[in-house]
Amino acid sequence: MSHRIMIIDDEKIVGDMAKISLEEEGYEVETFLNAGPALKKLEEQPFDVVVTDLKMKNIDGLEVLRTVKKLYPNTKVIMITAFANLDVAIEAIKEDVFDFFPKPVRIKELKESIRKALIPDDKP
C-alpha cells in the first residue's frame, strides 16, 4: 500500500510540481488550493503526511496543523511558507509540526523530509 500525501497550497504550481515529483516516488498524492476542502477530505480518510502552506485565505497553515493533530495525532505535518519568521516557526514547533521550509522549497529537501516523516516513531 502506498503512502498518502496531502498538499495544500494556494499556488497551483506548487501543488502540481510536488504532486508530479512525489508520485514518481510511488506516493498517492492529493492537492488542494485551500484548506477547507482539504480538511473535509481529511475527516473522511487519513493521510500519512500533510504538506501545507502557511499563509492562505480563510484557514491558515497553523489552523491546518492544529486540526490534523487533533483528528490524527500520528499524521506528520510539514509546513512551507514564503513568510518564514521566527515567531511563526516557534508557534509551529509548539503545535508539533514535523518540518518547516521557506519557499521556494527544494523538492529534493521536501522528498527527504517526507521520507523521514514516514519512518515509524517506534524505531530505536
VENBEL-V78555 format. One record per run of one state. SS is the DSSP state (H for helix, E for strand, C for the rest). FROM is the first residue (numbers start at 1). LEN is the number of residues. If there is no record, write none. Layout:
ss=SS from=FROM len=LEN
ss=SS from=FROM len=LEN
This chain:
ss=C from=1 len=3
ss=E from=4 len=5
ss=C from=9 len=3
ss=H from=12 len=13
ss=C from=25 len=3
ss=E from=28 len=5
ss=C from=33 len=2
ss=H from=35 len=10
ss=C from=45 len=4
ss=E from=49 len=5
ss=C from=54 len=7
ss=H from=61 len=11
ss=C from=72 len=4
ss=E from=76 len=6
ss=C from=82 len=4
ss=H from=86 len=9
ss=C from=95 len=4
ss=E from=99 len=4
ss=C from=103 len=4
ss=H from=107 len=11
ss=C from=118 len=7
